[in-house]
Amino acid sequence: MSLQFKLEVVDNDPKDSVIDSTPNMGPVIVGNEDEDLLCGACGEVIGKSTSRRTLFLRYAAPHRLTVTCSKCRAYNLIHSTKLPLAAPM
C-alpha cells in the first residue's frame, strides 16, 4: 500500500505555475514511487505513485507549483520557494 500525503489547498495566485487537470479524469500525475498525493479539499488522488520531492526536482517554478484537483478543482500546493522538500546533497 502506498503512503498517502494530503496536500495543502491554497488560493490561486497569478504568479503560480499551475498543472491544470481535466475535470473528472483521475490522477493528473502518475509515477512509479510508493507515495500518493491527495487533494487537501476532497481527498481525490492527484498524484498516483509519485512524491512531492520528485515533482520538486522535475518541475522548476519561480514562485509556487500547484495542481488543480480533477474532482473539486481546488488548487493544491506541490511546492513553494518557501517550502523545503529536498535534502541538501
FENQUI-V396557 format. One record per helix or strand. SS is the DSSP state (helix for helix, strand for strand). FROM is the first residue (numbers start at 0). TO is the last residue. If there is no record, write none. Layout:
# FENQUI-V396557
ss={SS/SS}
from={FROM/FROM}
to={TO/TO}
This chain:
# FENQUI-V396557
ss={strand/strand/strand/strand/strand/strand/helix/strand/strand}
from={2/7/16/28/34/44/51/63/74}
to={5/9/18/29/37/47/57/67/79}
